[in-house]
Amino acid sequence: MKFSLIIFLGIAIFAAVKTSITPVEQTQGVTTVTANTNNTANPRTKHFRLTKDGLAIDGYDPVSYFKSGPKKGKATFSYNYDGIVYHFANAENLTEFKGNPGKYEPVWGGWCGHAMAVRGEKVEINPECYKIVDGRNVLFFKTFYANALTNWEKEIKKTPEKTLMKQGDDFWTKTLEQ
């Protein structure tokens, strides 16, 4: 079982890292994107976890995590922030995000918080598995057989959460420099 999990995670990581997404134009509030396997102009688009359509957080509204919990956004409320495309559930959340995007963007490019903080690795996430830590949205890997948020909670019994956040920030800074 552990070997199968390792193989599965390895394939998922390879697929996630293989292609990055670059926005090319914005028309009527909807951003058009194209795949680009050699994007070095913007380290954010090179390293953020994006869907094949170029959306962050699988199209979930980043502001909703801080209100009633994760909600799917709509293409009609779309915003490109520094090369990363977000969808919002409503105009109010879009306006709120524009006023303070740093508050609402998920940490570490939207990759799994536990993997980034402990090992500096980009691991897929489930956008409905999250924790707000010191006002920052940390996303986690979760399937029917594994939950990285549970691992995070175990880890903070040994390592202070502030230390994990600092480690994740340090690993993410190094990732963006690659």
Secondary structure, 3 states (H helix, E strand, C coil): CHHHHHHHHHHHHHHHHHCEEEEEEEECCEEEEEEECCCCCCHHHHHCCECCCCEEHHHECCCHHHCCCCCECEEEEEEEECCEEEEECCHHHHHHHHHCHHHHCCHHHHCCHHHHHHHCCCCCCEEEEEEEECCEEEEECECCCCEHHHHHHHHCCCCCHHHHHHHHHHHHHHHHHC
